[in-house]
Amino acid sequence: MGASPGTAAYASLAGRIAVFSVSDKALAPLGAVALAQSAGYGWVMGAVAAACAMAAFALLAYHRL
């Protein structure tokens, strides 16, 4: 019995998806430094707080499904 196309392509699909996560982890500190230099550290903390609030909302919405 042969592997299905989805199973055979799992590694390449997972790699394509992981590229976004890895690049975000690499670029986020650079973006934070750029924002802190241009607008101040308060704006960085505001952006982090907004991202946390969006994540909390997404988790609540997912939990209700």
C-alpha positions as CSV (number, residue, x, y, z in Angstrom):
1,M,0.0,0.0,0.0
2,G,1.6,3.3,-1.1
3,A,1.6,6.6,0.8
4,S,-1.1,9.2,-0.1
5,P,0.1,12.4,-1.8
6,G,-0.6,14.3,1.4
7,T,1.5,12.0,3.5
8,A,4.4,12.1,1.0
9,A,4.4,15.9,0.9
10,Y,4.0,16.4,4.6
11,A,7.6,17.5,5.2
12,S,7.6,20.1,2.4
13,L,4.2,21.5,3.5
14,A,5.3,21.7,7.1
15,G,8.5,23.5,6.0
16,R,6.5,26.0,4.0
17,I,4.3,26.8,7.0
18,A,7.2,26.9,9.4
19,V,9.0,29.6,7.3
20,F,6.5,32.2,8.4
21,S,6.9,31.3,12.1
22,V,10.7,31.3,12.0
23,S,10.9,34.5,10.1
24,D,8.6,36.3,12.5
25,K,10.7,35.1,15.4
26,A,13.8,36.5,13.7
27,L,12.3,39.8,12.6
28,A,10.2,40.7,15.7
29,P,13.1,41.9,17.8
30,L,14.4,44.1,14.9
31,G,11.0,45.6,14.4
32,A,10.7,46.3,18.1
33,V,14.1,48.1,18.1
34,A,13.1,50.1,15.1
35,L,9.8,51.1,16.7
36,A,11.5,52.0,20.0
37,Q,14.1,54.1,18.2
38,S,11.5,56.0,16.1
39,A,8.5,56.3,18.5
40,G,9.6,55.3,21.9
41,Y,9.5,52.3,24.2
42,G,5.9,52.9,25.2
43,W,4.8,52.2,21.7
44,V,6.6,48.9,21.8
45,M,4.8,47.9,25.0
46,G,1.5,49.0,23.5
47,A,2.1,46.8,20.4
48,V,3.0,43.8,22.7
49,A,-0.1,44.4,24.8
50,A,-2.3,44.6,21.6
51,A,-0.8,41.4,20.3
52,C,-1.5,39.7,23.7
53,A,-5.1,40.9,23.7
54,M,-5.6,39.6,20.1
55,A,-4.1,36.2,21.1
56,A,-6.4,36.1,24.2
57,F,-9.4,36.9,22.0
58,A,-8.5,34.2,19.5
59,L,-8.1,31.6,22.3
60,L,-11.5,32.5,23.7
61,A,-13.1,32.4,20.3
62,Y,-11.5,29.0,19.6
63,H,-12.6,27.7,23.0
64,R,-16.2,28.5,22.2
65,L,-16.3,26.5,18.9
